[in-house]
Amino acid sequence: MIFEAKSQAVPRKRSPMAADLIVAASLWRSRQTRWLLTAAGLVIAAIVVAVSVLLWNLRNDQIARSEEDLESLVLVLSEQIDRTFQSIELLQRDIIERVDSLDIASPEQFAAFVKSELQKYGPIIKDSGMQPE
């Protein structure tokens, strides 16, 4: 008698990790799961796009506000510079009027005037200890 071996399928024990993979694979095969994951991905993409648009608009608003602030600052500075030039012009006019009132018509006359003023006020300045600023 020939010994015939019956081949019986011996169930193998699967590891818990393999069982989890099989469950995960079977879940992915489910149409509902695929639709759910696709919808979740689309929602995440929509949120990313919405946040990007919001940040872009906030950036543009901030740039516009900065430009307005810069324009107002330029206006204030230009007015200040204009007033400074006006004060310089007034000083020049005052100096011209004083020189005209002294009847100085040439550089030699001006040098003589400065020399006489130094002789008059020089000792007073030295005695007081004043220093030029």
C-alpha positions as CSV (number, residue, x, y, z in Angstrom):
1,M,0.0,0.0,0.0
2,I,1.4,3.2,-1.0
3,F,1.1,5.8,1.5
4,E,-0.7,8.7,0.0
5,A,-0.3,11.9,1.7
6,K,-3.3,14.0,1.8
7,S,-2.5,17.5,1.4
8,Q,-4.5,19.5,3.7
9,A,-4.2,23.2,3.8
10,V,-2.9,24.1,7.2
11,P,-4.2,27.5,8.2
12,R,-1.3,29.8,8.9
13,K,-1.4,32.3,11.6
14,R,-1.0,35.8,10.3
15,S,0.6,38.5,12.3
16,P,-1.6,41.3,13.6
17,M,0.2,43.8,11.3
18,A,-0.5,41.7,8.2
19,A,-4.2,41.6,9.3
20,D,-4.2,45.3,9.6
21,L,-2.8,45.7,6.1
22,I,-5.4,43.4,4.7
23,V,-8.2,45.3,6.4
24,A,-6.7,48.6,5.1
25,A,-6.4,47.2,1.6
26,S,-10.0,46.0,1.7
27,L,-11.1,49.4,3.0
28,W,-9.3,51.1,0.1
29,R,-11.2,48.9,-2.3
30,S,-14.4,50.2,-0.9
31,R,-15.9,52.8,-3.2
32,Q,-17.3,54.8,-0.3
33,T,-13.9,55.1,1.4
34,R,-12.3,56.3,-1.9
35,W,-15.0,58.9,-2.3
36,L,-14.6,60.0,1.4
37,L,-10.8,60.4,1.0
38,T,-11.2,62.2,-2.3
39,A,-13.7,64.6,-0.7
40,A,-11.4,65.2,2.3
41,G,-8.5,65.9,-0.1
42,L,-10.7,68.4,-2.0
43,V,-11.8,70.1,1.2
44,I,-8.2,70.4,2.3
45,A,-7.2,71.8,-1.1
46,A,-10.1,74.3,-1.0
47,I,-9.0,75.4,2.5
48,V,-5.4,75.9,1.3
49,V,-6.6,77.9,-1.7
50,A,-8.9,80.1,0.5
51,V,-6.1,80.8,3.0
52,S,-3.7,81.7,0.2
53,V,-6.2,84.1,-1.4
54,L,-6.9,85.6,2.1
55,L,-3.2,86.1,2.7
56,W,-2.7,87.6,-0.7
57,N,-5.5,90.1,-0.1
58,L,-4.2,91.0,3.3
59,R,-0.8,91.6,1.8
60,N,-2.2,93.9,-0.9
61,D,-4.2,95.8,1.7
62,Q,-1.1,96.3,3.8
63,I,0.9,97.5,0.8
64,A,-1.9,100.0,-0.1
65,R,-2.0,101.3,3.5
66,S,1.8,101.6,3.5
67,E,1.7,103.6,0.2
68,E,-0.9,106.0,1.7
69,D,1.2,106.5,4.8
70,L,4.3,107.1,2.7
71,E,2.4,109.7,0.6
72,S,1.2,111.6,3.7
73,L,4.8,111.5,5.1
74,V,6.1,112.9,1.8
75,L,3.5,115.7,2.0
76,V,4.5,116.6,5.5
77,L,8.2,116.6,4.7
78,S,7.8,118.7,1.6
79,E,5.8,121.3,3.6
80,Q,8.5,121.3,6.2
81,I,11.2,121.8,3.6
82,D,9.2,124.5,2.0
83,R,9.0,126.4,5.3
84,T,12.7,125.9,5.8
85,F,13.5,127.5,2.5
86,Q,11.1,130.3,3.2
87,S,12.9,131.1,6.5
88,I,16.3,131.0,4.7
89,E,14.9,133.4,2.1
90,L,13.7,135.8,4.9
91,L,17.2,135.7,6.4
92,Q,18.7,136.5,3.1
93,R,16.4,139.4,2.6
94,D,17.2,140.7,6.1
95,I,20.9,140.5,5.4
96,I,20.5,142.3,2.1
97,E,18.5,145.1,3.7
98,R,21.1,145.5,6.5
99,V,24.0,145.7,4.0
100,D,22.0,148.1,1.8
101,S,21.3,150.3,4.9
102,L,25.1,150.5,5.6
103,D,25.7,151.9,2.1
104,I,28.3,149.2,1.3
105,A,28.9,149.0,-2.5
106,S,32.2,147.2,-2.8
107,P,34.2,144.4,-1.2
108,E,36.7,147.0,0.1
109,Q,34.0,148.9,1.9
110,F,32.7,145.7,3.4
111,A,36.2,144.7,4.6
112,A,36.7,148.2,6.2
113,F,33.3,147.8,8.0
114,V,34.2,144.4,9.4
115,K,37.6,145.7,10.6
116,S,35.9,148.6,12.4
117,E,33.3,146.3,14.0
118,L,36.1,143.9,15.2
119,Q,38.0,146.9,16.7
120,K,34.8,148.0,18.5
121,Y,33.5,144.6,19.7
122,G,36.7,142.5,19.8
123,P,37.8,143.5,23.3
124,I,34.3,143.0,24.7
125,I,34.1,139.5,23.2
126,K,37.5,138.5,24.6
127,D,36.7,139.9,28.1
128,S,33.4,138.0,28.2
129,G,35.0,134.7,27.2
130,M,32.4,134.0,24.5
131,Q,33.3,131.3,22.0
132,P,31.9,130.8,18.5
133,E,29.2,128.2,18.2
